[in-house]
């Protein structure tokens, strides 16, 4: 899944985190993410931040946000 690859890449090193933080939109545009995935990623990023998170936390939180965004309105 492209979203998981994106998260892994960002958490690969301190340098990759800093690159993401300096230009989040630009870094996300390198991946084939849906608008819902991008929105979920940025929501979780703004809520949790990358400094206090790890890859597993971000993946779980983004999946929860993505699932909520993707669910049909009832």
PyMOL commands that set and color helices and strands:
alter all, ss='L'
color gray80, all
select helices_A, chain A and resi 2-10+14-22+24-28+35-48+55-70
alter helices_A, ss='H'
color red, helices_A
deselect
rebuild
show_as cartoon
